[in-house]
């Protein structure tokens, strides 16, 4: 389920920066305390200053990766290694990240979409991608749960 979600969010693993970033919607207060815009970055397109801050403090610092300060310089997440760490950190946070993993582990595509996207944007594409990955791996998923 997660592979289908990440494939959708990243445009089949091509985009590590939100399409249209900087052209309208800004994520933060209004652009975060470091005058940065916290639009989607990484394979799961993590947004919002608060998420970058929690992930940095909870995972990067504790792992000895303080030099990758994604709060002061969120564009560090455009590097696939840093962006992957950002995504893994988001999935481990209490709240929607953890709920998305729980839904994915239960094979619930629609629920996982809701936690990742905040709605059902691109649901059919997410379902199609998930079904293809699940078939290849011999895994059962529930597209509408």
Z-matrix of the N, CA and C atoms (Angstrom, degrees):
N
C 1 1.451
C 2 1.532 1 110.06
N 3 1.329 2 117.26 1 -41.99
C 4 1.462 3 120.61 2 -179.15
C 5 1.527 4 110.75 3 -63.62
N 6 1.319 5 118.14 4 -39.75
C 7 1.463 6 119.55 5 179.18
C 8 1.526 7 111.62 6 -60.30
N 9 1.317 8 117.44 7 -41.40
C 10 1.462 9 120.90 8 177.33
C 11 1.515 10 111.81 9 -63.24
N 12 1.318 11 116.42 10 -40.64
C 13 1.463 12 121.36 11 178.83
C 14 1.532 13 110.84 12 -65.40
N 15 1.331 14 116.00 13 -47.86
C 16 1.462 15 120.20 14 -178.85
C 17 1.528 16 110.37 15 -65.75
N 18 1.329 17 117.40 16 -39.51
C 19 1.465 18 120.48 17 177.79
C 20 1.528 19 110.48 18 -59.79
N 21 1.327 20 116.19 19 -42.03
C 22 1.469 21 118.89 20 178.18
C 23 1.530 22 111.06 21 -66.63
N 24 1.321 23 116.76 22 -51.62
C 25 1.466 24 121.55 23 -175.48
C 26 1.531 25 112.36 24 -59.66
N 27 1.315 26 117.09 25 -34.73
C 28 1.464 27 121.14 26 -175.23
C 29 1.525 28 113.38 27 -100.41
N 30 1.316 29 117.61 28 9.92
C 31 1.467 30 119.27 29 -178.53
C 32 1.513 31 111.30 30 60.02
N 33 1.332 32 114.72 31 52.85
C 34 1.475 33 122.31 32 -176.98
C 35 1.527 34 112.05 33 59.81
N 36 1.326 35 114.64 34 44.29
C 37 1.467 36 123.32 35 173.69
C 38 1.528 37 113.54 36 69.45
N 39 1.343 38 117.34 37 22.33
C 40 1.464 39 121.72 38 179.66
C 41 1.524 40 112.87 39 -97.52
N 42 1.328 41 118.33 40 -30.80
C 43 1.459 42 121.48 41 -171.22
C 44 1.523 43 111.32 42 -112.72
N 45 1.320 44 115.18 43 123.87
C 46 1.458 45 121.75 44 176.74
C 47 1.517 46 110.10 45 -107.90
N 48 1.329 47 115.99 46 6.41
C 49 1.451 48 123.15 47 178.20
C 50 1.523 49 106.88 48 -135.75
N 51 1.306 50 115.26 49 134.06
C 52 1.463 51 120.76 50 -178.47
C 53 1.526 52 110.94 51 -54.53
N 54 1.308 53 116.12 52 130.06
C 55 1.460 54 120.65 53 177.69
C 56 1.526 55 108.10 54 -63.47
N 57 1.302 56 116.82 55 130.65
C 58 1.461 57 121.60 56 -177.93
C 59 1.514 58 113.47 57 83.05
N 60 1.324 59 117.76 58 8.15
C 61 1.475 60 121.06 59 -179.85
C 62 1.515 61 110.24 60 -57.95
N 63 1.316 62 115.60 61 135.85
C 64 1.452 63 121.44 62 179.22
C 65 1.519 64 113.63 63 83.76
N 66 1.331 65 116.88 64 0.47
C 67 1.468 66 120.76 65 -178.32
C 68 1.515 67 110.60 66 -113.72
N 69 1.286 68 116.51 67 51.96
C 70 1.453 69 118.60 68 178.94
C 71 1.506 70 112.48 69 137.53
N 72 1.325 71 116.73 70 -105.24
C 73 1.457 72 121.53 71 -174.37
C 74 1.522 73 111.82 72 -58.16
N 75 1.309 74 115.44 73 132.11
C 76 1.456 75 121.00 74 176.84
C 77 1.516 76 108.19 75 -118.43
N 78 1.293 77 115.72 76 139.87
C 79 1.453 78 121.87 77 178.88
C 80 1.512 79 108.20 78 -106.92
N 81 1.281 80 118.71 79 118.43
C 82 1.451 81 121.92 80 -179.93
C 83 1.510 82 109.91 81 143.13
N 84 1.334 83 117.53 82 -157.68
C 85 1.467 84 122.06 83 -174.88
C 86 1.523 85 111.48 84 -127.32
N 87 1.265 86 124.66 85 77.08
C 88 1.454 87 128.99 86 -24.18
C 89 1.523 88 111.96 87 -74.03
N 90 1.336 89 116.56 88 -24.34
C 91 1.462 90 119.02 89 179.48
C 92 1.523 91 110.76 90 -125.65
N 93 1.324 92 117.75 91 24.16
C 94 1.454 93 121.23 92 179.13
C 95 1.521 94 111.85 93 78.37
N 96 1.311 95 117.76 94 161.20
C 97 1.464 96 122.27 95 -175.19
C 98 1.525 97 113.66 96 -69.14
N 99 1.310 98 118.50 97 -17.06
C 100 1.461 99 121.08 98 -179.59
C 101 1.520 100 110.64 99 -103.17
N 102 1.346 101 115.90 100 21.33
C 103 1.458 102 122.85 101 -179.02
C 104 1.526 103 110.71 102 55.94
N 105 1.310 104 115.45 103 37.20
C 106 1.456 105 121.82 104 177.81
C 107 1.523 106 108.75 105 -111.04
N 108 1.299 107 115.67 106 156.72
C 109 1.456 108 121.13 107 175.74
C 110 1.525 109 106.92 108 -107.83
N 111 1.300 110 115.46 109 125.86
C 112 1.467 111 121.51 110 -174.47
C 113 1.518 112 110.71 111 -100.59
N 114 1.332 113 115.20 112 59.80
C 115 1.460 114 120.71 113 174.95
C 116 1.531 115 108.33 114 -78.64
N 117 1.317 116 116.14 115 178.28
C 118 1.458 117 120.82 116 -175.32
C 119 1.514 118 113.58 117 -64.46
N 120 1.318 119 114.17 118 130.19
C 121 1.462 120 121.87 119 175.56
C 122 1.525 121 108.71 120 -139.94
N 123 1.331 122 114.47 121 157.30
C 124 1.452 123 120.26 122 179.15
C 125 1.522 124 111.05 123 83.50
N 126 1.308 125 117.33 124 178.05
C 127 1.463 126 120.30 125 -174.90
C 128 1.525 127 114.51 126 -68.25
N 129 1.324 128 117.89 127 -20.42
C 130 1.460 129 120.08 128 179.89
C 131 1.532 130 110.81 129 -108.93
N 132 1.338 131 116.56 130 2.26
C 133 1.466 132 122.62 131 176.01
C 134 1.532 133 112.09 132 60.03
N 135 1.325 134 116.36 133 56.98
C 136 1.463 135 122.21 134 178.96
C 137 1.531 136 109.12 135 -64.17
N 138 1.326 137 116.57 136 133.73
C 139 1.460 138 122.80 137 -179.70
C 140 1.524 139 110.73 138 -122.67
N 141 1.314 140 115.86 139 171.05
C 142 1.457 141 126.73 140 172.56
C 143 1.531 142 113.51 141 76.12
N 144 1.304 143 114.31 142 133.79
C 145 1.464 144 123.03 143 177.51
C 146 1.526 145 111.70 144 -52.34
N 147 1.330 146 116.59 145 -45.92
C 148 1.463 147 120.54 146 -176.28
C 149 1.524 148 111.83 147 -58.66
N 150 1.333 149 117.73 148 -37.88
C 151 1.463 150 120.83 149 178.43
C 152 1.526 151 111.35 150 -68.58
N 153 1.327 152 116.53 151 -45.13
C 154 1.464 153 119.39 152 178.28
C 155 1.526 154 110.09 153 -58.96
N 156 1.338 155 116.53 154 -43.62
C 157 1.461 156 120.84 155 -178.42
C 158 1.528 157 111.30 156 -64.29
N 159 1.336 158 117.39 157 -47.33
C 160 1.472 159 120.57 158 -179.76
C 161 1.524 160 110.85 159 -61.39
N 162 1.317 161 116.56 160 -43.60
C 163 1.463 162 120.40 161 -178.49
C 164 1.524 163 110.11 162 -65.45
N 165 1.331 164 116.93 163 -43.51
C 166 1.466 165 120.07 164 179.17
C 167 1.525 166 111.04 165 -61.29
N 168 1.320 167 115.86 166 -48.80
C 169 1.465 168 119.80 167 -176.77
C 170 1.526 169 112.51 168 -70.00
N 171 1.316 170 116.92 169 -38.42
C 172 1.462 171 120.71 170 -175.08
C 173 1.520 172 113.29 171 -80.91
N 174 1.338 173 116.90 172 -35.66
C 175 1.461 174 118.87 173 -172.73
C 176 1.523 175 113.36 174 -116.10
N 177 1.307 176 117.59 175 -51.96
C 178 1.463 177 119.26 176 -176.25
C 179 1.531 178 111.37 177 -61.87
N 180 1.318 179 117.11 178 -51.33
C 181 1.464 180 120.13 179 -178.58
C 182 1.522 181 111.41 180 -62.28
N 183 1.317 182 116.90 181 -44.70
C 184 1.468 183 120.26 182 -177.48
C 185 1.521 184 112.24 183 -67.88
N 186 1.334 185 116.32 184 -22.46
C 187 1.462 186 120.35 185 178.95
C 188 1.527 187 111.95 186 -92.23
N 189 1.346 188 116.42 187 4.78
C 190 1.454 189 119.90 188 -179.81
C 191 1.521 190 113.31 189 76.04
N 192 1.329 191 116.80 190 26.79
C 193 1.460 192 121.69 191 -178.02
C 194 1.534 193 111.38 192 -112.12
N 195 1.343 194 116.17 193 37.04
C 196 1.467 195 120.98 194 -177.98
C 197 1.519 196 112.18 195 -58.31
N 198 1.338 197 116.93 196 -27.61
C 199 1.462 198 120.22 197 -177.47
C 200 1.527 199 112.19 198 -65.32
N 201 1.323 200 117.28 199 -17.13
C 202 1.463 201 121.70 200 177.64
C 203 1.526 202 108.68 201 -99.96
N 204 1.324 203 115.72 202 68.77
C 205 1.462 204 121.29 203 -175.90
C 206 1.529 205 109.62 204 -78.71
N 207 1.312 206 115.11 205 89.26
C 208 1.466 207 122.03 206 -178.28
C 209 1.522 208 112.37 207 -71.06
N 210 1.321 209 117.36 208 -11.20
C 211 1.460 210 120.37 209 176.45
C 212 1.531 211 109.33 210 -79.00
N 213 1.319 212 116.61 211 -49.56
C 214 1.463 213 120.57 212 179.51
C 215 1.522 214 111.94 213 -75.68
N 216 1.325 215 116.54 214 -28.89
C 217 1.465 216 120.91 215 -179.29
C 218 1.534 217 109.55 216 -138.36
N 219 1.330 218 116.66 217 77.96
C 220 1.468 219 119.69 218 -176.90
C 221 1.520 220 113.79 219 -62.49
N 222 1.331 221 117.71 220 -20.77
C 223 1.463 222 119.15 221 178.96
C 224 1.530 223 112.63 222 -67.54
N 225 1.324 224 117.64 223 -10.95
C 226 1.468 225 119.23 224 172.89
C 227 1.530 226 110.09 225 -57.58
N 228 1.340 227 116.86 226 -28.55
C 229 1.468 228 121.29 227 -178.81
C 230 1.520 229 112.50 228 -71.42
N 231 1.319 230 118.28 229 -4.64
C 232 1.463 231 120.32 230 174.75
C 233 1.525 232 111.15 231 -75.78
N 234 1.322 233 116.30 232 -18.27
C 235 1.465 234 121.19 233 171.86
C 236 1.525 235 106.47 234 -73.60
N 237 1.327 236 118.35 235 126.16
C 238 1.464 237 120.11 236 -176.15
C 239 1.528 238 114.91 237 -53.92
N 240 1.321 239 118.51 238 -34.58
C 241 1.464 240 120.23 239 179.29
C 242 1.520 241 110.91 240 -67.40
N 243 1.332 242 116.72 241 -45.47
C 244 1.464 243 121.11 242 -178.90
C 245 1.531 244 109.71 243 -71.73
N 246 1.329 245 116.76 244 -41.59
C 247 1.461 246 120.50 245 178.22
C 248 1.515 247 112.50 246 -61.16
N 249 1.320 248 116.35 247 -36.38
C 250 1.470 249 119.90 248 177.43
C 251 1.517 250 110.91 249 -66.79
N 252 1.331 251 116.42 250 -39.88
C 253 1.469 252 119.97 251 176.31
C 254 1.525 253 110.88 252 -64.49
N 255 1.325 254 116.90 253 -39.17
C 256 1.464 255 121.49 254 177.45
C 257 1.530 256 109.50 255 -59.55
N 258 1.323 257 116.61 256 -47.26
C 259 1.471 258 120.68 257 -179.70
C 260 1.526 259 111.62 258 -63.78
N 261 1.327 260 117.06 259 -45.08
C 262 1.462 261 119.43 260 178.71
C 263 1.517 262 111.01 261 -61.14
N 264 1.324 263 116.42 262 -40.45
C 265 1.458 264 120.62 263 177.29
C 266 1.519 265 111.87 264 -61.48
N 267 1.332 266 116.68 265 -42.49
C 268 1.468 267 120.04 266 -179.96
C 269 1.526 268 110.75 267 -61.49
N 270 1.331 269 116.96 268 -42.92
C 271 1.459 270 120.30 269 -179.53
C 272 1.524 271 112.48 270 -65.79
N 273 1.307 272 117.27 271 -20.91
C 274 1.459 273 120.30 272 -178.93
C 275 1.521 274 113.26 273 -93.02
N 276 1.340 275 117.02 274 -10.96
C 277 1.463 276 119.92 275 179.51
C 278 1.526 277 111.41 276 -70.33
N 279 1.318 278 116.98 277 142.45
C 280 1.465 279 118.67 278 171.38
C 281 1.530 280 108.24 279 -60.35
N 282 1.281 281 116.94 280 147.70
C 283 1.462 282 120.56 281 -178.42
C 284 1.508 283 110.23 282 109.13
N 285 1.338 284 116.23 283 -144.13
C 286 1.460 285 119.95 284 -173.61
C 287 1.518 286 114.04 285 -63.04
N 288 1.325 287 118.51 286 -33.95
C 289 1.460 288 120.22 287 178.68
C 290 1.521 289 111.34 288 -61.10
N 291 1.311 290 116.21 289 -50.99
C 292 1.472 291 121.11 290 179.02
C 293 1.522 292 110.87 291 -64.85
N 294 1.347 293 117.12 292 -39.69
C 295 1.470 294 120.61 293 178.41
C 296 1.528 295 110.77 294 -63.68
N 297 1.336 296 117.05 295 -37.18
C 298 1.466 297 120.57 296 177.95
C 299 1.528 298 110.73 297 -62.92
N 300 1.323 299 116.40 298 -43.10
C 301 1.473 300 119.99 299 178.33
C 302 1.522 301 110.70 300 -64.60
N 303 1.334 302 117.21 301 -43.08
C 304 1.465 303 120.38 302 178.61
C 305 1.525 304 110.73 303 -60.65
N 306 1.347 305 117.07 304 -43.39
C 307 1.463 306 120.64 305 178.48
C 308 1.527 307 110.57 306 -65.11
N 309 1.322 308 116.89 307 -41.01
C 310 1.461 309 120.82 308 178.77
C 311 1.524 310 110.89 309 -63.69
N 312 1.317 311 116.75 310 -43.80
C 313 1.464 312 120.31 311 179.02
C 314 1.519 313 112.21 312 -62.61
N 315 1.334 314 116.33 313 -27.68
C 316 1.466 315 121.20 314 177.11
C 317 1.530 316 111.28 315 -87.86
N 318 1.342 317 116.98 316 0.35
C 319 1.463 318 120.65 317 178.90
C 320 1.518 319 114.04 318 75.77
N 321 1.326 320 117.88 319 21.13
C 322 1.466 321 122.72 320 -175.34
C 323 1.535 322 110.38 321 -97.04
N 324 1.323 323 115.24 322 98.73
C 325 1.460 324 120.77 323 -175.00
C 326 1.525 325 112.05 324 -70.30
N 327 1.316 326 118.26 325 -46.38
C 328 1.465 327 121.01 326 -176.79
C 329 1.530 328 111.27 327 -64.49
N 330 1.318 329 116.90 328 -43.91
C 331 1.466 330 120.62 329 178.43
C 332 1.523 331 111.03 330 -63.42
N 333 1.315 332 116.57 331 -43.14
C 334 1.465 333 120.78 332 179.37
C 335 1.528 334 109.87 333 -60.94
N 336 1.329 335 116.50 334 -41.44
C 337 1.463 336 121.41 335 177.80
C 338 1.520 337 110.86 336 -58.98
N 339 1.312 338 116.46 337 -44.45
C 340 1.469 339 121.14 338 -178.87
C 341 1.529 340 111.18 339 -60.57
N 342 1.323 341 117.39 340 -41.75
C 343 1.462 342 120.44 341 -178.89
C 344 1.527 343 112.06 342 -71.44
N 345 1.320 344 117.13 343 -35.65
C 346 1.459 345 120.55 344 -179.38
C 347 1.525 346 111.07 345 -78.02
N 348 1.315 347 116.39 346 -43.41
C 349 1.462 348 121.10 347 -171.83
C 350 1.521 349 114.12 348 -96.32
N 351 1.306 350 117.98 349 -20.71
C 352 1.457 351 120.15 350 -174.24
C 353 1.516 352 111.79 351 82.70
N 354 1.295 353 116.76 352 -0.68
C 355 1.464 354 124.83 353 179.65
C 356 1.510 355 107.95 354 -166.58
N 357 1.300 356 115.48 355 -149.50
C 358 1.470 357 119.41 356 -177.53
C 359 1.522 358 111.70 357 -123.75
N 360 1.315 359 116.95 358 30.45
C 361 1.454 360 121.69 359 178.56
C 362 1.527 361 110.07 360 -59.02
N 363 1.322 362 116.11 361 125.03
C 364 1.461 363 120.43 362 178.26
C 365 1.512 364 114.32 363 73.30
N 366 1.324 365 117.83 364 21.05
C 367 1.470 366 120.92 365 -175.52
C 368 1.522 367 112.46 366 -55.53
N 369 1.333 368 117.52 367 -45.69
C 370 1.473 369 119.18 368 -177.94
C 371 1.521 370 111.61 369 -61.51
N 372 1.334 371 117.37 370 -41.01
C 373 1.462 372 120.65 371 178.02
C 374 1.525 373 110.61 372 -66.25
N 375 1.314 374 116.96 373 -40.69
C 376 1.464 375 121.18 374 177.99
C 377 1.534 376 110.21 375 -63.00
N 378 1.331 377 116.55 376 -42.33
C 379 1.467 378 120.53 377 178.88
C 380 1.528 379 110.79 378 -64.48
N 381 1.329 380 116.53 379 -44.27
C 382 1.465 381 121.31 380 -179.71
C 383 1.530 382 110.90 381 -61.63
N 384 1.322 383 116.15 382 -46.74
C 385 1.466 384 120.15 383 -179.73
C 386 1.535 385 110.85 384 -64.97
N 387 1.317 386 116.18 385 -43.79
C 388 1.464 387 120.49 386 179.78
C 389 1.517 388 110.55 387 -62.01
N 390 1.314 389 116.86 388 -43.66
C 391 1.467 390 120.96 389 -179.73
C 392 1.527 391 110.76 390 -60.86
N 393 1.319 392 117.05 391 -41.66
C 394 1.470 393 120.76 392 179.07
C 395 1.526 394 111.06 393 -63.42
N 396 1.351 395 117.17 394 -46.30
C 397 1.468 396 120.03 395 178.21
C 398 1.528 397 110.84 396 -64.57
N 399 1.325 398 117.06 397 -43.19
C 400 1.460 399 121.12 398 -178.59
C 401 1.528 400 110.68 399 -61.77
N 402 1.320 401 116.19 400 -41.97
C 403 1.475 402 120.35 401 179.52
C 404 1.527 403 110.27 402 -62.28
N 405 1.338 404 116.41 403 -44.63
C 406 1.468 405 120.84 404 179.42
C 407 1.521 406 112.22 405 -61.90
N 408 1.348 407 116.46 406 -31.65
C 409 1.464 408 120.65 407 -176.57
C 410 1.526 409 113.08 408 -98.68
N 411 1.330 410 117.35 409 -3.67
C 412 1.465 411 120.33 410 -178.87
C 413 1.516 412 113.11 411 70.52
N 414 1.324 413 117.18 412 33.62
C 415 1.449 414 123.00 413 -177.70
C 416 1.532 415 109.31 414 -107.60
N 417 1.323 416 116.61 415 144.24
C 418 1.452 417 121.48 416 177.31
C 419 1.526 418 109.80 417 -95.14
N 420 1.335 419 116.36 418 134.23
C 421 1.451 420 121.00 419 177.27
C 422 1.527 421 109.00 420 -130.69
N 423 1.325 422 114.83 421 157.84
C 424 1.461 423 121.41 422 175.93
C 425 1.519 424 106.04 423 -112.80
N 426 1.331 425 116.74 424 106.22
C 427 1.454 426 121.32 425 -174.60
C 428 1.515 427 113.77 426 -66.91
N 429 1.338 428 117.30 427 -25.70
C 430 1.466 429 120.64 428 -174.57
C 431 1.516 430 114.28 429 -108.99
N 432 1.323 431 117.63 430 8.79
C 433 1.473 432 120.13 431 178.76
C 434 1.496 433 110.01 432 -100.33
